[in-house]
Amino acid sequence: MDHAIQRVLNALTHAYFIRGRAGDRRTVQNRQEKIMRLVPPLLQHAEALLVEILPCRLPADSVVSRYFRRHERLGQADRGFIAEAVYAVLRRRRSLEAYCLGEISPRRLLLAWLGCVQKLNRREFGDVLNAAENQWLAQAKALRLEDFPPALQLDLPDWLYARLLVQLGAEDTEHLALQLNQAAPLDLRVNPLKAERDALLARLRADGIRAVPGDYSPLAMRLADKPALARHPAFLDGSFEVQDEGSQLLGYLVQPRRGEMVADFCAGAGGKTLLLGALMRSQGRLYAFDIAEKRLAKLKPRLARSGLSNVHPVRIESEHDARLKRLAGKFDRVLVDAPCSGLGTLRRNPDLKWRQHESDVAELAVKQASILAAAAKLVCPGGRLVYATCSLLSEENEAVVEAFLVAHPEFSRLSASEILRSQSIPIRGDDEKGGDLRLWPHRHGTDGFFAAVMARQ
């Protein structure tokens, strides 16, 4: 998700729907007054934005960012309401369509969210609804979602529900889907070159930001709220980055050492690259490979804040770039965070549910296999290769790794949990499948991640 949009959502989630203590009449009254006063004009912006987003031709965060650039006069609070409404509709799109009773439109989806999910009554809507909408909404509120198929109840496409049902079973799939329909928490990663976690926690708390240590990563902090952090001095001086705790664990599976040659093969904007460099204490040589110049450009300001001097961003044409061939067999550690369906990030990117299709997964698996095979050529004898995705699907995960190991007998699987335990990182629950790491939003509170660790003989 675009960082500017994420900051708006972080700062203003539930700004208009204040959830106070039970029986707090002032809170309830303020909530009603704000809805009645502010929803009518902003509803038009949310509706216009959904008109652009719902065809799912582009990522939602880029469409939202573009819309706000065109409407610069909207204040931060207004943007917060609009973004929250739009992302809520994306998360609950399928069940909201059922509430629309056959007449689906952006406006009806928004009204269904407000009336059937947020439970606004007629008085709270004020004069927003016309007579026909009042009649429709009364009928919609009488619907029982439990009478609909499970995939619709859980706001999942049929094909995705079927895949998860096979992998997890009905009960676990339900728990997962319910968690995916919630907004993700805000996790930070301490930069150990600039700060210590305990000191940074104290610094944030002194500024009124409630933060606790993460459950797994030694560098993770989870915020109780979602404040805007882009101008915080500790962010500007490189003391922390925003990074999901599950993503942080991939760096510990790579386990780079000082002085080594390390590659982040699909570096993107460099979140994991920065972690690898910090774990190396900025010693050795760390390559950040990616095919997109724009993504690597986003790494530059982050790199400047980080204090790292051992990172070398390199744009490549593809996984078969000639420059990679010259580096074959020279790397001690290679991380392949492969392009994937991204379904483990649905709390942050709910539009992916509706943008990805079953055929896309098959195409991605072919690309992932090609990237993994190319990256493996960089690994020296005795070196380590980590394959990871933020997908929930075995076709993009175990199946890709198992096919790779059959074709490359010089590589063997290592136990991800043992590698983490050796660094005092315990992972609770049923997290391994064939020695691989599996993180689930409903079990671990992180984004969904898969990682397999392999060693070259």
N, C-alpha and C positions, 0 to 999 in steps of 0.2 A: 504494500500500500504506500502511496505517495506520502512522504514524511510530513508535508504541510497538512494534508488531510488527516493523517493520524494524530497530529498535535491538536487539531481542532476537536476531533472526537475524544481524545484523551482528556482535554480540558473541560469539555462541555457535555459529556455523556450524562443523560438524565437531567440536564439543566432545567428543562421545562416540566419534568415529571418528578417532583421532589418527593423522595421517600423518607418520611420522618418517623419518629416514634409512634407507636400505636396510640391513638387517642389525642395526638397533638393537633388540636383544632386549627391553630395558626398555620401549621404546615399544610394541612388539607386546604384551607382557605387560600393560602398563597398559590398552591398548585392550581386551583380552579381559576383564580384571577388571572394567572399568567397564561393558562391555556386559552381562556376566553378573550384575553386582550391580544395575544400574539400569534395564535395559530392562523387566523383567517388570511392575513397577507402573506405569511410565509408558506402556507399550504400551496399557494400558486407557484412559488419557486420550487418547492419539492416536487410538485406535479410536473413542471417543465423539465426538471432535471431527470425525473424518471422516464419521461418521453425519450430522452437521449440514451439512457442507460439500458432500458429493458430489452432492446433488440440484441444486446450482448455482443456487439461487434468489437468493442474495445474494453479493456479493463476498467472497472468502475472507478477506481481511484483517479485514473487519468481524466475521465470524463468529468468527475466532480471538480478536480483541480482546474480544468479548462473553464467550466461553468463559473466558478468563483472569480477567475481572472476577468471574465466578461462582465461580472457584476461586482465591481470593486467597492461599491458603496455599501454593500451588505456588511454589517458589523460582525464581530467575532461570535457573539451570542446567537445572532440570526443564522450564521453559517453552521453553528453547532446544532441548532434545531433541525435545519434542512438536512445536514449530513446524517444525523441520527435517524431521522424519519426514512431517508432513502435506504440506508443500510439495514434498517429494521425490515423494510419491505423486501429487500433482497434475501435476507435470512429466512423470512417466513413466506416467501412468494407463493409456494404451492398451496398452503392452507389458506392464505389470504385470497387466492383465486377461487377457492371453493366458497368462501364467504361472499364473493361477488355475485353468486347465483346466476352465472352464465353471461353477465355483462361486465367483462373485464376491461378496466381502464386504469391508467395511473391514479386518477382521482379516487376511484372506488377502492383501489388497493390501499391508498393512504387512509381513507375513511374507515376501512375494515381494520386496519392496524390500530387506529385511534379508538374505535368503538368496540371491537371484539377482542383485542389483545390488551390494550391499555385500559379498557373498560370505562371510557368516558360515557357519561350519561347525556341525555338530551340537553339538560341545562348547561353542562360543561361545553357542549358544542356551540352554544349560543346561536347565532344566526348563520353558522357555516352551512347547515344542511337545508336543502329545499324540501318541499313536501314529499316528493317521490323518494328522495334519499332517506328521509325519516322512515318512510314505510319499508323501504328495502333493508335498512340497517336493523330495524326491529325484527325482521324475518331472519337476517343473518345471525343475530345474537341468539336466536332460538336453535340454531344448528348445533348438533352434537358431533364434534370431530371424531369421537371414538366410533362413529358409525361409518367412517371412511376407511379406505385401505391404509395399512401401516405406513407405507412410504409417503403418502400424502400427509398423514398425521405428523410425521417427523420431518416434513419439508425436505425430502430427498427425491431425486429422480429415481424412477423405477429401476433403471439399470444399476445405479450405485447402491441402492438399498439391497438389491439381489446379491451383488458382490460382497457387501459387508455381512449379509446374513450368512453366507457360506463360510466366511472367515471367522466370524465372531459369535454367531447364534443370535436369536431374537432379542434376548434380554440385554446383552452387551451392546448390540447395535442400537437399541433404543437409548441406552445411557450415553453412548457416544454421540448420537444425533442430537440429543437434548443439550449436550455440552457444546456441540458445534454451533448451536443456535444462540449461544451467549457471546457477548463481547469478550475478547481476549484480555487477560491482565497485562499490565505494563511491567516488563522485566528490563533491568539494566545489567550491564557487565562492567565491572571495575577494570580499569586499565592498571595492571600491577606495576607498570613503569612510572605511574604518576601518583598512585594512591593505594592505601590499604582499605580493605572492605569495612572493617569496624570503624575506622576513622571517617570514611566517607558516609557510612550510615549515620554516624553522629552529626556530621555536617548537614546532611539532608534533614534530619529531625530538628536540628536547630533552626532550620529555615521553614519549619512547619510542614515538611513533607514526610508522611508516614511511610517508612520502609523497613523491611525485614530481610534477613539473609534468605537466599534461595534454598530449596530443599536438596539440591544435588550439586550444582556447579560451585566450586570454591570462590568464584568471582561473581556469582549472581546475587542480585537484589530484586525483590519484588515490592512494588509500591501498592499501598492499600487504596490509594486514589489514583487519579489520572491527571496530574498537573501538567501544564505546559512547561517543557524543560529546555527548549531550544536556546533560551537566553540565560540559563543558569550558569554561573561562573564555573562550576565543576564540569559542565558539559563543554563550555567554550575552551577550558584549559586542557581538555582531553582526559579528564579523570574517569569518565565513564562514557559508554555508548549504549544505545538502546539495542537490545538483542534478546530474543526469547531464550529461556534457560535451556530448552532442549537443543537449540542450535549450538549453544556453548559447549555441550557435551561432545560434539563432533571434534572439537579441537583437542579434547583430552583423549579421544580415541586415536587421533593421529599421533599425539604424544611427542611432539618435536623436541629435539635437544639443541642446545647451543652449538653453533658451528656447522650444523647439518645443511644439506641441500634439500629444500622442501618446496613443493608445488601445490598451489590451490588451483586445480585444473579448470574449474568453472567458477571463477572468483566473483563475478557479478559486481556489486557495489562494494564488496570487500569486507563485510562484517566478520566472516570467519578468517579471512586473511589477517586482519588486525589482531585477532585472538592468537593465531599461530605465531605471528611475529612477537607478541608479548610473551608467550610461553618460551620462545627462543631467546628472550631478553635482548632482542634486536641484534643477535649475533648469528652468523651464518648467512645464507642466501635464500631468500624466499621469493618465488615467482608467483605472480597473480596473472593467470592466463584467462582470457575471455574473448569471445568473438565480437562483442558489442563495445564500440568506443564510448558510447554514452554511459554505459554501466561503469566502465573503468574510470570515466571522468568523475563520477560521483565518489570514487575512492580517494581522489586527490585531496579534498579538504579534510576528510576524515584522517587520512594519513598524516597530514600536516599537524593536526591536533594530537595525534597519538604519540609523537616523539620517536617513532620507529625510523631506522635508517637502513634496514636490510631488505626492504620490499621493492620488487622490480615488476611493475605492471607491464604486461605484454599483450597487445591485441593480436590474435591469431585469426586466420581466415576460416579455419575449421579444425576439427580434431586431427586432421591429416596434414596440417601445415608443415612445410619443409623445415622450419626452424625447430619444430619439435623432434624431428628425426635426428638432428644434430645433438640433441640432449638425451638421446636414448640411453638408458642404463646408468644415469648419473645422479639420480635423486634417491635420498634416503627415505623420504616420506612423500606420499602423493595423496591428496584429498580430492575425490571426485564427488562433489555435491551436484548431482546430475539434474539437468532440466527435467521437470516432471509435471504431473497433473496439478500438483500443489494442494491436493485435497486435505492434507493435514493442517492447512492454514485457513480453513473455512471460517473460523471465528473472526479472522481479520479480512478475508477476501471472500465474502459469501457469494459473490457473483460467479465464482468458479464452478459452483454447483450447476449452474445453468449454461455456462460457456463451454465446459468440457463435455465430451460425448464418449460413448463406449469405443467408437472407432479411433478416437484420439489416443486412448490408452495403448492400443496395439501399435500405433505409429510411434508413440513415445518410447515404448519398450525396445523397438528396433534401434532408435537413435541412442538410447541409453547403453545398449550393448556395444554399439560402435564407439561411443565415447569412452566407456570403461576399457575396452580392448586397446584403444590408442593410448590412454593414460598409463596403462600397465607397462607399456614399453619404456616409460621413463624410469621405472623403479629398478634400482640396482639389486644384485644378489644380496639377500639378507635384509632388504628394505621392506617397507610397509605400505600397503595400498588400502585406503578406506573408501568404500562406495556408500553414498548416502543419498536419500531423497526426503522430501517432506510430503510424500504420498502415503496414503493408507492402504494401497492395493498391492497384493502380493505379486501381481504381474509386473509391476515396476520395481519390485524389491527382491524377494527371495528368488523368483524365477530368473531374473537377470543375472544374479550372482551365481546361481547353480549352473546355468548354461555357460557362464564365463569359466568357472572352475573345471568343467568338463573339457573345454577347449584349451585351457591353460593349466596343465598339471603341475607346472613349476610353482604355482601359487597354492597355498593351503589356508584354510580358515583359522582364525584365532577367536578366542572367547572375548566378546566385547565386555561382558560384565566383569570378567577377571581383570581386564585392563583397567577398568574404572575402579574396581575395588583396590587394586594396587596403588591407586592414587587417593585412597580414602573417599571414594565416591560411591556410596551404596545406591543401588536402584531397587526399589521395592516392587513386589508383585511378580506376576508372570510376564517377564519382560524379554525373555530370550526365546528365539525359535531357531534351532540349529546353531546356536552360538551368537546370533546377531542381536543387535539392540533394537527394541521396539518401544517407542514412546507414544502414549495415547492421551489425548486431552482429558478424557473422563477418568483415567487411572492416575495420571501423573501431573495433570494441570499444566502441561506444556503443549506446544503445537505437536502435531503428529509427525514423528520422524522414524526413519529406518536407517540403520547403518550396519554394514558388514565389514569386518577387518580381516585383511589377508596379508600373508607374508610370502615374499618370494624366496625360494630356496637358493 
